[in-house]
Amino acid sequence: MREEIKAHITGVVFQITAKPGDTVAAGDPVIVLESMKMEIPVEAPRAGAVKEIRVAEGQTVQEGDTLAILE
């Protein structure tokens, strides 16, 4: 089942901690966003494999943007 991982805040992609093909568990950080000098992890909502990362480090994202695809 394909699922989009979305940004829950507006910020800058500080770090990408998973890459396509990686297996993640529910709650594992996939991407870390920076907003107002705070680092906020975006976690996998469930266990699965990362199919696609749609952002790059340093990129500004808006709340609701799709950051990654989980299969």
mmCIF file of the N, C-alpha and C atoms, coordinates in Angstrom:
data_MODEL
# 
_entry.id   MODEL 
# 
loop_
_atom_site.group_PDB 
_atom_site.id 
_atom_site.type_symbol 
_atom_site.label_atom_id 
_atom_site.label_alt_id 
_atom_site.label_comp_id 
_atom_site.label_asym_id 
_atom_site.label_entity_id 
_atom_site.label_seq_id 
_atom_site.pdbx_PDB_ins_code 
_atom_site.Cartn_x 
_atom_site.Cartn_y 
_atom_site.Cartn_z 
_atom_site.occupancy 
_atom_site.B_iso_or_equiv 
_atom_site.pdbx_formal_charge 
_atom_site.auth_seq_id 
_atom_site.auth_comp_id 
_atom_site.auth_asym_id 
_atom_site.auth_atom_id 
_atom_site.pdbx_PDB_model_num 
ATOM 1   N N  . MET A 1 1  ? 0.843  -1.191 0.000  1.00 0.00 ? 1  MET A N  1 
ATOM 2   C CA . MET A 1 1  ? 0.000  0.000  0.000  1.00 0.00 ? 1  MET A CA 1 
ATOM 3   C C  . MET A 1 1  ? 0.886  1.251  0.000  1.00 0.00 ? 1  MET A C  1 
ATOM 4   N N  . ARG A 1 2  ? 0.690  2.086  -0.950 1.00 0.00 ? 2  ARG A N  1 
ATOM 5   C CA . ARG A 1 2  ? 1.480  3.305  -1.106 1.00 0.00 ? 2  ARG A CA 1 
ATOM 6   C C  . ARG A 1 2  ? 0.938  4.402  -0.198 1.00 0.00 ? 2  ARG A C  1 
ATOM 7   N N  . GLU A 1 3  ? 1.839  5.130  0.447  1.00 0.00 ? 3  GLU A N  1 
ATOM 8   C CA . GLU A 1 3  ? 1.425  6.210  1.347  1.00 0.00 ? 3  GLU A CA 1 
ATOM 9   C C  . GLU A 1 3  ? 2.394  7.377  1.220  1.00 0.00 ? 3  GLU A C  1 
ATOM 10  N N  . GLU A 1 4  ? 1.845  8.587  1.152  1.00 0.00 ? 4  GLU A N  1 
ATOM 11  C CA . GLU A 1 4  ? 2.673  9.785  1.075  1.00 0.00 ? 4  GLU A CA 1 
ATOM 12  C C  . GLU A 1 4  ? 3.049  10.236 2.483  1.00 0.00 ? 4  GLU A C  1 
ATOM 13  N N  . ILE A 1 5  ? 4.299  10.622 2.647  1.00 0.00 ? 5  ILE A N  1 
ATOM 14  C CA . ILE A 1 5  ? 4.755  11.234 3.896  1.00 0.00 ? 5  ILE A CA 1 
ATOM 15  C C  . ILE A 1 5  ? 4.819  12.730 3.628  1.00 0.00 ? 5  ILE A C  1 
ATOM 16  N N  . LYS A 1 6  ? 4.025  13.489 4.372  1.00 0.00 ? 6  LYS A N  1 
ATOM 17  C CA . LYS A 1 6  ? 3.881  14.926 4.114  1.00 0.00 ? 6  LYS A CA 1 
ATOM 18  C C  . LYS A 1 6  ? 4.516  15.763 5.212  1.00 0.00 ? 6  LYS A C  1 
ATOM 19  N N  . ALA A 1 7  ? 4.884  16.984 4.842  1.00 0.00 ? 7  ALA A N  1 
ATOM 20  C CA . ALA A 1 7  ? 5.416  17.938 5.821  1.00 0.00 ? 7  ALA A CA 1 
ATOM 21  C C  . ALA A 1 7  ? 4.279  18.422 6.706  1.00 0.00 ? 7  ALA A C  1 
ATOM 22  N N  . HIS A 1 8  ? 4.502  18.423 8.010  1.00 0.00 ? 8  HIS A N  1 
ATOM 23  C CA . HIS A 1 8  ? 3.461  18.916 8.918  1.00 0.00 ? 8  HIS A CA 1 
ATOM 24  C C  . HIS A 1 8  ? 3.732  20.353 9.347  1.00 0.00 ? 8  HIS A C  1 
ATOM 25  N N  . ILE A 1 9  ? 4.842  20.925 8.842  1.00 0.00 ? 9  ILE A N  1 
ATOM 26  C CA . ILE A 1 9  ? 5.170  22.334 9.081  1.00 0.00 ? 9  ILE A CA 1 
ATOM 27  C C  . ILE A 1 9  ? 5.861  22.889 7.838  1.00 0.00 ? 9  ILE A C  1 
ATOM 28  N N  . THR A 1 10 ? 5.945  24.212 7.765  1.00 0.00 ? 10 THR A N  1 
ATOM 29  C CA . THR A 1 10 ? 6.744  24.871 6.739  1.00 0.00 ? 10 THR A CA 1 
ATOM 30  C C  . THR A 1 10 ? 8.164  24.974 7.277  1.00 0.00 ? 10 THR A C  1 
ATOM 31  N N  . GLY A 1 11 ? 9.137  24.617 6.471  1.00 0.00 ? 11 GLY A N  1 
ATOM 32  C CA . GLY A 1 11 ? 10.524 24.679 6.925  1.00 0.00 ? 11 GLY A CA 1 
ATOM 33  C C  . GLY A 1 11 ? 11.492 24.320 5.819  1.00 0.00 ? 11 GLY A C  1 
ATOM 34  N N  . VAL A 1 12 ? 12.724 24.065 6.210  1.00 0.00 ? 12 VAL A N  1 
ATOM 35  C CA . VAL A 1 12 ? 13.796 23.708 5.281  1.00 0.00 ? 12 VAL A CA 1 
ATOM 36  C C  . VAL A 1 12 ? 14.202 22.267 5.572  1.00 0.00 ? 12 VAL A C  1 
ATOM 37  N N  . VAL A 1 13 ? 14.427 21.495 4.503  1.00 0.00 ? 13 VAL A N  1 
ATOM 38  C CA . VAL A 1 13 ? 14.891 20.121 4.680  1.00 0.00 ? 13 VAL A CA 1 
ATOM 39  C C  . VAL A 1 13 ? 16.322 20.186 5.212  1.00 0.00 ? 13 VAL A C  1 
ATOM 40  N N  . PHE A 1 14 ? 16.496 19.797 6.466  1.00 0.00 ? 14 PHE A N  1 
ATOM 41  C CA . PHE A 1 14 ? 17.793 19.846 7.127  1.00 0.00 ? 14 PHE A CA 1 
ATOM 42  C C  . PHE A 1 14 ? 18.608 18.592 6.823  1.00 0.00 ? 14 PHE A C  1 
ATOM 43  N N  . GLN A 1 15 ? 17.930 17.426 6.876  1.00 0.00 ? 15 GLN A N  1 
ATOM 44  C CA . GLN A 1 15 ? 18.639 16.159 6.658  1.00 0.00 ? 15 GLN A CA 1 
ATOM 45  C C  . GLN A 1 15 ? 17.666 15.116 6.129  1.00 0.00 ? 15 GLN A C  1 
ATOM 46  N N  . ILE A 1 16 ? 18.132 14.310 5.198  1.00 0.00 ? 16 ILE A N  1 
ATOM 47  C CA . ILE A 1 16 ? 17.371 13.162 4.710  1.00 0.00 ? 16 ILE A CA 1 
ATOM 48  C C  . ILE A 1 16 ? 18.012 11.938 5.344  1.00 0.00 ? 16 ILE A C  1 
ATOM 49  N N  . THR A 1 17 ? 17.257 11.232 6.188  1.00 0.00 ? 17 THR A N  1 
ATOM 50  C CA . THR A 1 17 ? 17.823 10.130 6.967  1.00 0.00 ? 17 THR A CA 1 
ATOM 51  C C  . THR A 1 17 ? 17.531 8.755  6.382  1.00 0.00 ? 17 THR A C  1 
ATOM 52  N N  . ALA A 1 18 ? 16.695 8.684  5.363  1.00 0.00 ? 18 ALA A N  1 
ATOM 53  C CA . ALA A 1 18 ? 16.389 7.417  4.697  1.00 0.00 ? 18 ALA A CA 1 
ATOM 54  C C  . ALA A 1 18 ? 16.523 7.633  3.192  1.00 0.00 ? 18 ALA A C  1 
ATOM 55  N N  . LYS A 1 19 ? 16.821 6.556  2.488  1.00 0.00 ? 19 LYS A N  1 
ATOM 56  C CA . LYS A 1 19 ? 16.932 6.663  1.030  1.00 0.00 ? 19 LYS A CA 1 
ATOM 57  C C  . LYS A 1 19 ? 16.037 5.609  0.381  1.00 0.00 ? 19 LYS A C  1 
ATOM 58  N N  . PRO A 1 20 ? 15.729 5.778  -0.899 1.00 0.00 ? 20 PRO A N  1 
ATOM 59  C CA . PRO A 1 20 ? 14.891 4.785  -1.565 1.00 0.00 ? 20 PRO A CA 1 
ATOM 60  C C  . PRO A 1 20 ? 15.464 3.377  -1.400 1.00 0.00 ? 20 PRO A C  1 
ATOM 61  N N  . GLY A 1 21 ? 14.586 2.450  -1.066 1.00 0.00 ? 21 GLY A N  1 
ATOM 62  C CA . GLY A 1 21 ? 14.990 1.073  -0.837 1.00 0.00 ? 21 GLY A CA 1 
ATOM 63  C C  . GLY A 1 21 ? 15.164 0.733  0.630  1.00 0.00 ? 21 GLY A C  1 
ATOM 64  N N  . ASP A 1 22 ? 15.335 1.751  1.489  1.00 0.00 ? 22 ASP A N  1 
ATOM 65  C CA . ASP A 1 22 ? 15.472 1.503  2.931  1.00 0.00 ? 22 ASP A CA 1 
ATOM 66  C C  . ASP A 1 22 ? 14.152 1.006  3.511  1.00 0.00 ? 22 ASP A C  1 
ATOM 67  N N  . THR A 1 23 ? 14.251 0.098  4.461  1.00 0.00 ? 23 THR A N  1 
ATOM 68  C CA . THR A 1 23 ? 13.085 -0.359 5.216  1.00 0.00 ? 23 THR A CA 1 
ATOM 69  C C  . THR A 1 23 ? 13.037 0.424  6.516  1.00 0.00 ? 23 THR A C  1 
ATOM 70  N N  . VAL A 1 24 ? 11.870 0.968  6.838  1.00 0.00 ? 24 VAL A N  1 
ATOM 71  C CA . VAL A 1 24 ? 11.702 1.747  8.063  1.00 0.00 ? 24 VAL A CA 1 
ATOM 72  C C  . VAL A 1 24 ? 10.584 1.148  8.904  1.00 0.00 ? 24 VAL A C  1 
ATOM 73  N N  . ALA A 1 25 ? 10.660 1.379  10.207 1.00 0.00 ? 25 ALA A N  1 
ATOM 74  C CA . ALA A 1 25 ? 9.603  0.974  11.131 1.00 0.00 ? 25 ALA A CA 1 
ATOM 75  C C  . ALA A 1 25 ? 8.729  2.192  11.419 1.00 0.00 ? 25 ALA A C  1 
ATOM 76  N N  . ALA A 1 26 ? 7.543  1.958  11.920 1.00 0.00 ? 26 ALA A N  1 
ATOM 77  C CA . ALA A 1 26 ? 6.667  3.059  12.315 1.00 0.00 ? 26 ALA A CA 1 
ATOM 78  C C  . ALA A 1 26 ? 7.401  3.915  13.337 1.00 0.00 ? 26 ALA A C  1 
ATOM 79  N N  . GLY A 1 27 ? 7.430  5.217  13.109 1.00 0.00 ? 27 GLY A N  1 
ATOM 80  C CA . GLY A 1 27 ? 8.075  6.135  14.034 1.00 0.00 ? 27 GLY A CA 1 
ATOM 81  C C  . GLY A 1 27 ? 9.529  6.446  13.711 1.00 0.00 ? 27 GLY A C  1 
ATOM 82  N N  . ASP A 1 28 ? 10.122 5.727  12.744 1.00 0.00 ? 28 ASP A N  1 
ATOM 83  C CA . ASP A 1 28 ? 11.500 6.035  12.350 1.00 0.00 ? 28 ASP A CA 1 
ATOM 84  C C  . ASP A 1 28 ? 11.533 7.375  11.613 1.00 0.00 ? 28 ASP A C  1 
ATOM 85  N N  . PRO A 1 29 ? 12.537 8.211  11.887 1.00 0.00 ? 29 PRO A N  1 
ATOM 86  C CA . PRO A 1 29 ? 12.644 9.463  11.132 1.00 0.00 ? 29 PRO A CA 1 
ATOM 87  C C  . PRO A 1 29 ? 13.057 9.182  9.687  1.00 0.00 ? 29 PRO A C  1 
ATOM 88  N N  . VAL A 1 30 ? 12.401 9.857  8.765  1.00 0.00 ? 30 VAL A N  1 
ATOM 89  C CA . VAL A 1 30 ? 12.715 9.722  7.339  1.00 0.00 ? 30 VAL A CA 1 
ATOM 90  C C  . VAL A 1 30 ? 13.424 10.989 6.863  1.00 0.00 ? 30 VAL A C  1 
ATOM 91  N N  . ILE A 1 31 ? 12.932 12.130 7.329  1.00 0.00 ? 31 ILE A N  1 
ATOM 92  C CA . ILE A 1 31 ? 13.473 13.438 6.958  1.00 0.00 ? 31 ILE A CA 1 
ATOM 93  C C  . ILE A 1 31 ? 13.429 14.313 8.204  1.00 0.00 ? 31 ILE A C  1 
ATOM 94  N N  . VAL A 1 32 ? 14.423 15.200 8.338  1.00 0.00 ? 32 VAL A N  1 
ATOM 95  C CA . VAL A 1 32 ? 14.431 16.160 9.434  1.00 0.00 ? 32 VAL A CA 1 
ATOM 96  C C  . VAL A 1 32 ? 14.257 17.549 8.829  1.00 0.00 ? 32 VAL A C  1 
ATOM 97  N N  . LEU A 1 33 ? 13.240 18.271 9.308  1.00 0.00 ? 33 LEU A N  1 
ATOM 98  C CA . LEU A 1 33 ? 12.996 19.637 8.862  1.00 0.00 ? 33 LEU A CA 1 
ATOM 99  C C  . LEU A 1 33 ? 13.537 20.612 9.906  1.00 0.00 ? 33 LEU A C  1 
ATOM 100 N N  . GLU A 1 34 ? 13.926 21.783 9.449  1.00 0.00 ? 34 GLU A N  1 
ATOM 101 C CA . GLU A 1 34 ? 14.353 22.845 10.356 1.00 0.00 ? 34 GLU A CA 1 
ATOM 102 C C  . GLU A 1 34 ? 13.381 24.003 10.209 1.00 0.00 ? 34 GLU A C  1 
ATOM 103 N N  . SER A 1 35 ? 12.879 24.476 11.336 1.00 0.00 ? 35 SER A N  1 
ATOM 104 C CA . SER A 1 35 ? 11.970 25.609 11.348 1.00 0.00 ? 35 SER A CA 1 
ATOM 105 C C  . SER A 1 35 ? 12.221 26.402 12.614 1.00 0.00 ? 35 SER A C  1 
ATOM 106 N N  . MET A 1 36 ? 12.462 27.682 12.477 1.00 0.00 ? 36 MET A N  1 
ATOM 107 C CA . MET A 1 36 ? 12.716 28.564 13.621 1.00 0.00 ? 36 MET A CA 1 
ATOM 108 C C  . MET A 1 36 ? 13.858 28.015 14.486 1.00 0.00 ? 36 MET A C  1 
ATOM 109 N N  . LYS A 1 37 ? 14.921 27.530 13.816 1.00 0.00 ? 37 LYS A N  1 
ATOM 110 C CA . LYS A 1 37 ? 16.135 26.999 14.458 1.00 0.00 ? 37 LYS A CA 1 
ATOM 111 C C  . LYS A 1 37 ? 15.886 25.754 15.292 1.00 0.00 ? 37 LYS A C  1 
ATOM 112 N N  . MET A 1 38 ? 14.772 25.076 15.047 1.00 0.00 ? 38 MET A N  1 
ATOM 113 C CA . MET A 1 38 ? 14.472 23.805 15.708 1.00 0.00 ? 38 MET A CA 1 
ATOM 114 C C  . MET A 1 38 ? 14.482 22.706 14.655 1.00 0.00 ? 38 MET A C  1 
ATOM 115 N N  . GLU A 1 39 ? 14.997 21.538 15.033 1.00 0.00 ? 39 GLU A N  1 
ATOM 116 C CA . GLU A 1 39 ? 14.986 20.381 14.135 1.00 0.00 ? 39 GLU A CA 1 
ATOM 117 C C  . GLU A 1 39 ? 13.779 19.514 14.474 1.00 0.00 ? 39 GLU A C  1 
ATOM 118 N N  . ILE A 1 40 ? 12.937 19.256 13.480 1.00 0.00 ? 40 ILE A N  1 
ATOM 119 C CA . ILE A 1 40 ? 11.712 18.498 13.676 1.00 0.00 ? 40 ILE A CA 1 
ATOM 120 C C  . ILE A 1 40 ? 11.740 17.271 12.770 1.00 0.00 ? 40 ILE A C  1 
ATOM 121 N N  . PRO A 1 41 ? 11.807 16.057 13.359 1.00 0.00 ? 41 PRO A N  1 
ATOM 122 C CA . PRO A 1 41 ? 11.808 14.852 12.525 1.00 0.00 ? 41 PRO A CA 1 
ATOM 123 C C  . PRO A 1 41 ? 10.426 14.583 11.923 1.00 0.00 ? 41 PRO A C  1 
ATOM 124 N N  . VAL A 1 42 ? 10.422 14.143 10.668 1.00 0.00 ? 42 VAL A N  1 
ATOM 125 C CA . VAL A 1 42 ? 9.200  13.670 10.018 1.00 0.00 ? 42 VAL A CA 1 
ATOM 126 C C  . VAL A 1 42 ? 9.322  12.147 10.016 1.00 0.00 ? 42 VAL A C  1 
ATOM 127 N N  . GLU A 1 43 ? 8.420  11.498 10.727 1.00 0.00 ? 43 GLU A N  1 
ATOM 128 C CA . GLU A 1 43 ? 8.521  10.060 10.965 1.00 0.00 ? 43 GLU A CA 1 
ATOM 129 C C  . GLU A 1 43 ? 7.645  9.253  10.025 1.00 0.00 ? 43 GLU A C  1 
ATOM 130 N N  . ALA A 1 44 ? 8.052  8.012  9.815  1.00 0.00 ? 44 ALA A N  1 
ATOM 131 C CA . ALA A 1 44 ? 7.248  7.080  9.021  1.00 0.00 ? 44 ALA A CA 1 
ATOM 132 C C  . ALA A 1 44 ? 5.971  6.760  9.800  1.00 0.00 ? 44 ALA A C  1 
ATOM 133 N N  . PRO A 1 45 ? 4.812  6.862  9.169  1.00 0.00 ? 45 PRO A N  1 
ATOM 134 C CA . PRO A 1 45 ? 3.555  6.580  9.871  1.00 0.00 ? 45 PRO A CA 1 
ATOM 135 C C  . PRO A 1 45 ? 3.334  5.093  10.132 1.00 0.00 ? 45 PRO A C  1 
ATOM 136 N N  . ARG A 1 46 ? 4.063  4.255  9.394  1.00 0.00 ? 46 ARG A N  1 
ATOM 137 C CA . ARG A 1 46 ? 3.937  2.796  9.547  1.00 0.00 ? 46 ARG A CA 1 
ATOM 138 C C  . ARG A 1 46 ? 5.213  2.156  9.016  1.00 0.00 ? 46 ARG A C  1 
ATOM 139 N N  . ALA A 1 47 ? 5.353  0.876  9.253  1.00 0.00 ? 47 ALA A N  1 
ATOM 140 C CA . ALA A 1 47 ? 6.503  0.148  8.711  1.00 0.00 ? 47 ALA A CA 1 
ATOM 141 C C  . ALA A 1 47 ? 6.344  -0.012 7.199  1.00 0.00 ? 47 ALA A C  1 
ATOM 142 N N  . GLY A 1 48 ? 7.455  0.004  6.494  1.00 0.00 ? 48 GLY A N  1 
ATOM 143 C CA . GLY A 1 48 ? 7.418  -0.183 5.043  1.00 0.00 ? 48 GLY A CA 1 
ATOM 144 C C  . GLY A 1 48 ? 8.756  0.132  4.422  1.00 0.00 ? 48 GLY A C  1 
ATOM 145 N N  . ALA A 1 49 ? 8.762  0.187  3.113  1.00 0.00 ? 49 ALA A N  1 
ATOM 146 C CA . ALA A 1 49 ? 9.976  0.501  2.356  1.00 0.00 ? 49 ALA A CA 1 
ATOM 147 C C  . ALA A 1 49 ? 9.836  1.883  1.738  1.00 0.00 ? 49 ALA A C  1 
ATOM 148 N N  . VAL A 1 50 ? 10.904 2.660  1.790  1.00 0.00 ? 50 VAL A N  1 
ATOM 149 C CA . VAL A 1 50 ? 10.907 3.981  1.166  1.00 0.00 ? 50 VAL A CA 1 
ATOM 150 C C  . VAL A 1 50 ? 11.021 3.776  -0.337 1.00 0.00 ? 50 VAL A C  1 
ATOM 151 N N  . LYS A 1 51 ? 10.016 4.229  -1.064 1.00 0.00 ? 51 LYS A N  1 
ATOM 152 C CA . LYS A 1 51 ? 10.009 4.082  -2.523 1.00 0.00 ? 51 LYS A CA 1 
ATOM 153 C C  . LYS A 1 51 ? 10.671 5.279  -3.190 1.00 0.00 ? 51 LYS A C  1 
ATOM 154 N N  . GLU A 1 52 ? 10.417 6.473  -2.643 1.00 0.00 ? 52 GLU A N  1 
ATOM 155 C CA . GLU A 1 52 ? 10.866 7.687  -3.326 1.00 0.00 ? 52 GLU A CA 1 
ATOM 156 C C  . GLU A 1 52 ? 11.056 8.808  -2.313 1.00 0.00 ? 52 GLU A C  1 
ATOM 157 N N  . ILE A 1 53 ? 12.096 9.611  -2.502 1.00 0.00 ? 53 ILE A N  1 
ATOM 158 C CA . ILE A 1 53 ? 12.294 10.849 -1.747 1.00 0.00 ? 53 ILE A CA 1 
ATOM 159 C C  . ILE A 1 53 ? 12.082 11.979 -2.746 1.00 0.00 ? 53 ILE A C  1 
ATOM 160 N N  . ARG A 1 54 ? 11.195 12.903 -2.426 1.00 0.00 ? 54 ARG A N  1 
ATOM 161 C CA . ARG A 1 54 ? 10.826 13.947 -3.395 1.00 0.00 ? 54 ARG A CA 1 
ATOM 162 C C  . ARG A 1 54 ? 11.423 15.315 -3.082 1.00 0.00 ? 54 ARG A C  1 
ATOM 163 N N  . VAL A 1 55 ? 12.331 15.391 -2.124 1.00 0.00 ? 55 VAL A N  1 
ATOM 164 C CA . VAL A 1 55 ? 12.936 16.667 -1.744 1.00 0.00 ? 55 VAL A CA 1 
ATOM 165 C C  . VAL A 1 55 ? 14.452 16.505 -1.667 1.00 0.00 ? 55 VAL A C  1 
ATOM 166 N N  . ALA A 1 56 ? 15.144 17.626 -1.559 1.00 0.00 ? 56 ALA A N  1 
ATOM 167 C CA . ALA A 1 56 ? 16.601 17.632 -1.402 1.00 0.00 ? 56 ALA A CA 1 
ATOM 168 C C  . ALA A 1 56 ? 16.955 18.443 -0.162 1.00 0.00 ? 56 ALA A C  1 
ATOM 169 N N  . GLU A 1 57 ? 18.089 18.115 0.444  1.00 0.00 ? 57 GLU A N  1 
ATOM 170 C CA . GLU A 1 57 ? 18.540 18.888 1.595  1.00 0.00 ? 57 GLU A CA 1 
ATOM 171 C C  . GLU A 1 57 ? 18.711 20.349 1.183  1.00 0.00 ? 57 GLU A C  1 
ATOM 172 N N  . GLY A 1 58 ? 18.258 21.251 2.045  1.00 0.00 ? 58 GLY A N  1 
ATOM 173 C CA . GLY A 1 58 ? 18.327 22.683 1.766  1.00 0.00 ? 58 GLY A CA 1 
ATOM 174 C C  . GLY A 1 58 ? 17.083 23.238 1.101  1.00 0.00 ? 58 GLY A C  1 
ATOM 175 N N  . GLN A 1 59 ? 16.199 22.373 0.659  1.00 0.00 ? 59 GLN A N  1 
ATOM 176 C CA . GLN A 1 59 ? 14.979 22.795 -0.027 1.00 0.00 ? 59 GLN A CA 1 
ATOM 177 C C  . GLN A 1 59 ? 13.947 23.291 0.984  1.00 0.00 ? 59 GLN A C  1 
ATOM 178 N N  . THR A 1 60 ? 13.264 24.384 0.649  1.00 0.00 ? 60 THR A N  1 
ATOM 179 C CA . THR A 1 60 ? 12.171 24.882 1.480  1.00 0.00 ? 60 THR A CA 1 
ATOM 180 C C  . THR A 1 60 ? 10.891 24.151 1.094  1.00 0.00 ? 60 THR A C  1 
ATOM 181 N N  . VAL A 1 61 ? 10.148 23.699 2.103  1.00 0.00 ? 61 VAL A N  1 
ATOM 182 C CA . VAL A 1 61 ? 8.885  22.996 1.869  1.00 0.00 ? 61 VAL A CA 1 
ATOM 183 C C  . VAL A 1 61 ? 7.774  23.691 2.650  1.00 0.00 ? 61 VAL A C  1 
ATOM 184 N N  . GLN A 1 62 ? 6.581  23.519 2.153  1.00 0.00 ? 62 GLN A N  1 
ATOM 185 C CA . GLN A 1 62 ? 5.397  24.092 2.790  1.00 0.00 ? 62 GLN A CA 1 
ATOM 186 C C  . GLN A 1 62 ? 4.623  22.980 3.508  1.00 0.00 ? 62 GLN A C  1 
ATOM 187 N N  . GLU A 1 63 ? 3.873  23.367 4.505  1.00 0.00 ? 63 GLU A N  1 
ATOM 188 C CA . GLU A 1 63 ? 3.014  22.409 5.196  1.00 0.00 ? 63 GLU A CA 1 
ATOM 189 C C  . GLU A 1 63 ? 2.126  21.702 4.183  1.00 0.00 ? 63 GLU A C  1 
ATOM 190 N N  . GLY A 1 64 ? 2.100  20.368 4.235  1.00 0.00 ? 64 GLY A N  1 
ATOM 191 C CA . GLY A 1 64 ? 1.272  19.579 3.322  1.00 0.00 ? 64 GLY A CA 1 
ATOM 192 C C  . GLY A 1 64 ? 2.006  19.081 2.090  1.00 0.00 ? 64 GLY A C  1 
ATOM 193 N N  . ASP A 1 65 ? 3.224  19.572 1.838  1.00 0.00 ? 65 ASP A N  1 
ATOM 194 C CA . ASP A 1 65 ? 3.996  19.077 0.689  1.00 0.00 ? 65 ASP A CA 1 
ATOM 195 C C  . ASP A 1 65 ? 4.367  17.608 0.899  1.00 0.00 ? 65 ASP A C  1 
ATOM 196 N N  . THR A 1 66 ? 4.370  16.831 -0.169 1.00 0.00 ? 66 THR A N  1 
ATOM 197 C CA . THR A 1 66 ? 4.787  15.443 -0.102 1.00 0.00 ? 66 THR A CA 1 
ATOM 198 C C  . THR A 1 66 ? 6.306  15.390 -0.102 1.00 0.00 ? 66 THR A C  1 
ATOM 199 N N  . LEU A 1 67 ? 6.864  14.748 0.937  1.00 0.00 ? 67 LEU A N  1 
ATOM 200 C CA . LEU A 1 67 ? 8.318  14.656 1.084  1.00 0.00 ? 67 LEU A CA 1 
ATOM 201 C C  . LEU A 1 67 ? 8.850  13.322 0.575  1.00 0.00 ? 67 LEU A C  1 
ATOM 202 N N  . ALA A 1 68 ? 8.080  12.256 0.802  1.00 0.00 ? 68 ALA A N  1 
ATOM 203 C CA . ALA A 1 68 ? 8.540  10.911 0.441  1.00 0.00 ? 68 ALA A CA 1 
ATOM 204 C C  . ALA A 1 68 ? 7.332  10.014 0.207  1.00 0.00 ? 68 ALA A C  1 
ATOM 205 N N  . ILE A 1 69 ? 7.603  8.873  -0.438 1.00 0.00 ? 69 ILE A N  1 
ATOM 206 C CA . ILE A 1 69 ? 6.567  7.864  -0.690 1.00 0.00 ? 69 ILE A CA 1 
ATOM 207 C C  . ILE A 1 69 ? 7.013  6.596  0.014  1.00 0.00 ? 69 ILE A C  1 
ATOM 208 N N  . LEU A 1 70 ? 6.084  6.005  0.753  1.00 0.00 ? 70 LEU A N  1 
ATOM 209 C CA . LEU A 1 70 ? 6.337  4.758  1.495  1.00 0.00 ? 70 LEU A CA 1 
ATOM 210 C C  . LEU A 1 70 ? 5.490  3.666  0.879  1.00 0.00 ? 70 LEU A C  1 
ATOM 211 N N  . GLU A 1 71 ? 6.088  2.493  0.689  1.00 0.00 ? 71 GLU A N  1 
ATOM 212 C CA . GLU A 1 71 ? 5.336  1.344  0.167  1.00 0.00 ? 71 GLU A CA 1 
ATOM 213 C C  . GLU A 1 71 ? 5.193  0.310  1.237  1.00 0.00 ? 71 GLU A C  1 
# 
